[in-house]
Amino acid sequence: MIGKVDPEKGFWTKVREEFLLDPEKSFFNSGTLGTMPRRVFERVVNHLRQTAEKIAEWDYYGADWISGYQPFDEIREKIARLFNCDTKEVALTENATAGINYIACGLDLKPGDEVLGTDQEHPGGESAWKLKAKRCGVVYRQLPVGKPIKSPEEVIETFVRAIGLNTRVLAIPHIITGSGAVLPVRELCAEARKRGVFTVIDGAQSPGHIRVDLREIGCDAYCGSFHKWLCAPAGTGFLFLRKERAREIWTTLASTQWDNQEDHGFRLSQRGTGNLSLLFGLDEALDFHFELGPDRVYSRIKQLGDYLRARLLEVPGIKIFSPLDPSMCAGITVYTIEGLTGNCLQDELWKRGRLRVRSMGEVYGVRQSTHIYNSFEEIDRTVEILKELAAGR
Ligand SMILES: Cc1ncc(COP(=O)(O)O)c(C=O)c1O
C-alpha cells in the first residue's frame, strides 16, 4: 500500500502552502487545536494592529471595534449556512465548553431529573452536568459505549434501553475525543425526541471535520469549537439552539440583550467586551472553508484517516481504539502498540520523524488527527517508525 496514488496531490500541496506550518514538521494534533491559514492569521493581526493604532478614530456611529454588543449577523449567517439552521438560532461563544455550560446552567431541572451521557466524555462535555448534579440534585448517568465501539446499532440500543420516565436530557458527543468515534446522533436524537427528552450534542470535534446538518440531526442544542478543524483562531465557537425550544434555556451571562426573545442566538452571545479580531479571523476561516468546498474537505480528511487505519494494521502488536465500523470513523484515530505507552509513542514519533501526535496516556496510546494539511506520505512515515518501534528498534 506504500506510495498511495493521490490524484489530488497537487491541489492539497498548494493548500498546505497556505498554512504557516514548518514544512519540516508534520502536525497531527488538530483534535486539540488546529492551525490557521495565512489569510486567517493576517486578518486577525491586521485588525489587532488597527485597534491598537487607530482606536481614537472609533466614533461609535459606525460598526463596533469590539465584539460582545452587536449581533454580527453576517458571521452568524455563514455559520447557519454551513450547518443548515437559522441565523437567529446561532450564538457566538468561545468554544464548545461554553455552549454546553450555557445549556446546563440555563435549563430548569429538578432533583431526580436524569441526564444521560456516555462514559467517554471530554471534561468540557461532562463537567457542566456534574456541576448541575451537585448543585441541583440532578442525576447524571454515563452509559458504557465500548472502546472500540462495535456498531451504531449497539450505541442506539444502549441509550434506548436506558431512557426512562425521569430522563430529561440526552447530552452526548458527536465525535468522541478519546477514540474519534462518530456517534449516530441523528438516530439517538430521534429516539430522545419521541420520548420528550431534550438533546444536547457536544460538537467540539465536528465543525470543519465532518458534515453537520442540524435539521437532519434534529437536536435541540449543538455546541461546537471552530479552532480545531475549521482552522479558525483559538477562542471561537458556537451554540445552536433550536427555535422551538429556545425559551426553555435561561441566559447565563447576562448583558444588554439578556431577554431578547426574538433572537435567542444573540441573547446567548452576551458576554461583554470581546476580541473582535478573533471573530474576523473566524469569518475568514469560514470563507476559506467555503472556498475549498466543505464536502471536498470532509472527504479528504476521511480518506487520510481511512488510509492511516488501514496501514496501521501492518504494524505488529497494534491496537486500535477507534471504531471497527468505518462509517463511524473520520479524521481521528487512536491506537497503541502493545507494551508501549502513549508518551513513549508521542516522543519517539517526534524524535525520529518530527511527527506531532498527541499522547493519550498509559493505556490508550496516541491520537493522530489527519487534516487537510497532512499527506499520505506523512502517514507512510508514521507507519515506518511505528514498525521500527514494534520491532524493538
Ligand atoms: C468531545 C469534546 N468536547 C469538548 C471539548 C472541549 O473543547 P473546547 O476546549 O474547545 O471547548 C473537546 C476538546 O478536545 C472535545 O474533544
The ligand as a Gaussian input file, in Angstrom:
#p B3LYP/6-31G(d) Opt

LIG

0 1
 C      -15.613000      15.949000      22.594000
 C      -15.028000      17.206000      23.153000
 N      -15.791000      18.014000      23.901000
 C      -15.343000      19.175000      24.397000
 C      -14.046000      19.578000      24.171000
 C      -13.613000      20.879000      24.701000
 O      -13.377000      21.759000      23.630000
 P      -13.127000      23.291000      23.889000
 O      -11.963000      23.365000      24.833000
 O      -12.814000      23.846000      22.541000
 O      -14.353000      23.841000      24.500000
 C      -13.191000      18.761000      23.417000
 C      -11.792000      19.141000      23.201000
 O      -10.958000      18.376000      22.775000
 C      -13.700000      17.543000      22.891000
 O      -12.959000      16.726000      22.149000

